[in-house]
Amino acid sequence: MLSLTGISKSFGRLPVLHEVSLAFNTGEVHALMGENGAGKSTLMKVIAGLHAPDGGSMRLKDAPFAPASPHAALLAGVAMIHQELMPIPDMTVGENILLGAEPCGPMGLVDRSAVRARARALLAELDCDLSPDAPMRTLSVGQTQVVEIAKALGRDADVLLMDEPTAALSDHEAAALFRAIARLKTKGVAVVYTTHKMDEVFRLADRITVLRDGRHVITAPARELDQERLIAHMVGRPMSEVFPPRGKASDEVVLEVDGLSRKGRFESVSFNIRKGEVLGLAGLMGAGRTEVASAVAGLVPASSGEMRLRGSPFRPQTPGEALAAGVAMVTEDRKGLGIVPALPIRENITLSALVTLCHGGLIDRTAEAEAARSGIRDFSIRASGLEQPVEQLSGGNQQKVLLARALLNRPEVVVLDEPTRGIDVGAKAEIYALIRRLTDEGRAVLLVSSELPEAIALSHRLLVLRQGKVAAALDASETTQEEVLRHAMPL
């Protein structure tokens, strides 16, 4: 369906792709694998018309293919689901899904009823009951991801590029997407798929290509590879263990939450977290996990209920208040609520600690630079220097910047909402080791993760939410994915 020959791409003096040659076949799922910064997303953006290659050529259905824009690629039959979500927040769900492909009636006017019907049908393919009339800005990250997927499915493309499509989805929503992909294969669509979730690769892929440092390493049928060999190709070394063993939690309770509620989001949620413990929040998309975590961190306060930090009342109305009390959060929305893209790494790391870095109302630039250097060193952030814009970093390194910022004030409670979303296996292993280090230091960690193996392996206890309420509290060392899903599924 699509062939690439000698594709190269550089940004300034930084080479990203080195003469990559590949072929994507009709009715096939072809997984593109590699660490963050390997060139996967850049290669997809070249195919989708977002970047012009510096060298090489492409052929689509055996005809020359050189899209000058994403619109040109769409017209030729190539659609893309982007890793970074790009909704238009002031339009509705239906308008976003049919954007650029609106059904029109007499006199060229948009047929609103047809927009709703078509959007509803596409959402139904993904087992999603979102209203086509819902404003996009009211949606969660996971719901926005579903809308982006529905938009791409509605393009009837010959080639569908999927860049981390399940990064914000729960297992239930991901399963609906996998069923849609199976239908696309029967229609002869070539699906190019990137993910950092190993189980997805071996569940979906017919063939796997590995990129490393912008170079083609191997292409092989999925049945000829296993997880260990695939990781070795990706990182250039064997990876014997992914999850570190759990540390021993103390009996000392750091944070108590009693009857926390916010109308329409969650109700009567109660739990506690002990010193050196990881408490995992599990559940399907929309179960209230992020909302509860946001209330604890003061991002979106609860409307009722009580919290106590070290035995004292704790009711933060802003993230600043929570941080001052000793509670820090790394949000799931890295782009929208995390990094400040145009600022350098230095300012992104130190942003929440400026009070401690000021003398006489002025920032001590020497102290600020030293704090940022420590963050880069402690979190192994790959960057050209302190002044590199954070938007130029890979997703994994951006995530490490946010972790460095959150921990700069040495909080007692760390709220991690999807901390490994959209990052590679090497960066994941580093973050897992960091979480273990936090608990060894006696910090309490509240962890939200849609990847059940991750949530179970990292947590001491799991709190399963279902439709905004606590459905179960489980010992993570004695539970299974099946048991967690049983409690998480709607009644």
C-alpha positions, 0 to 999 in steps of 0.5 A: 500500500505504501513504500518509503525509500531512503527517508531522511529528516533533520531539524536544524543541525539535529538529524532525526531520520537516517535513510529509512526504507520501509513498506506497509502492506494492505490489510496489515497492522505494522508496529513501529517500535523504539524508544522516545526520540527514535524517530517514530513520530517524525516518520509518521508526520512525514507520511502524514504531510506535517513534515517534508522529508529532506531526502528520499521518496514515497509511493502510495498504491504504486504512485508517487506520494509527496503530500505538501500538507496534512490535508493533501495526505488526507485527500490521498487516503492517509489519516493520522491519530496524533500522540499529542491531542489537538482538539478544537475546545470551543466546538462540539464532539460531533463538529470535531469528529467531522471537521473538514468532512461535514455532510452538507445539505441544500445550498452547501449548509452543514447538515447538523442532524447528519453530523450528529448521526455520523458522529454517534455511529463512529463513537458507537464503534468504540463503545463510547456513549459521549453526546455529539453535542458535548463541548470538547473542553468539558471532556477528560483526556481519555474522552478526548483521545476517543474523539480523535480516534473516531475522527480518524476512523471516519476518514475511510483512509487507505493508510491509518497512522496511529501514534500511541492511540491507547495512551489515555484509554482504559483497558475497556476502551482500548479493547473497543479500539482493537475490535475497530482495527480488526474491522479495518484490516478486513477492509484492506486498510494498512494500519501503522501503529506505535505504542509503548505497551508490549502486550498491544504489540503482540496482540495486534501487529502482523509485522514489527519494525524497530527504529533506534536513533533514527535508523532502521534496526529490524523488520520482522514478523511479530511471531518471530519476536518476543518481548525480551528480544524486541526490547533488546533491539529497541534499547540496544541492550537486554532488559532483564527486569522491568518492575522493581520489587515493592519496598516495605511500607510503614504503619504511619499514616501520612494522608487520610481521605474521608468521604471526599465528593464532587458532584457528578464526578465522585462520591464518598471516596475514603482511603489513607496512604502510609509512609513509604506506600504506593496506593494505586487508583484503578478503574475505567475511563470516567470512573473518577480516578483523575478527579480524585487525584486532582482533588487531593492535589488542589487542582480541582478541589472537592465540594465535600469531605475531609482530608488530614495530612499528618493528622492536621486538616488539609483542604487545598484550594489550589495546587500552590496550597497543596505544594506548600503543605507537602503534596505535589502532583504530576498531571496526566495532561503533560502538554496542557497542564504540565510543561510550559513549551516555550520555556527552557528546561531550567525554568520548567524544572524550577517553576514551582520552587521560585520562592525558595530560590529568591533573595530580596524578591529577585531570583537567584540565577546561580541557585536556580541553575544549580537546582535545574542541573541537579534535576537533569542529573538526578532524573537522567534527562537527555538534553543539550543544556539548561536552556534547551526549550522543553518542547524539543524534548521527547515525551519521556524526557518531558515527563522527567522534567515534570517529575524533577519539578514536582520533587524539587520541594521534597513533598511528603505525598506525591500524586502521579497521574499516568506517569508513564503515559506515552513514554518508552520502555527504557524511560518507564523502567527509570520511572519505576525505579524512581517510584521505588526510590520515593517509597524508600525515602518514606514518601507516600505515593498516590498512583493513577495508571490505566495499565493494570500490570503497571498498577498492580506491580507498583502498588502496595494496595489498589483502590478500584473506582467504579462510576465515581465510587469505591468498588473495592480495596485490594492487596496488590500482591494478591490480586489479578487483572481479572479481579480488578476489571471485575470490580471496575466494570459497570453494574 
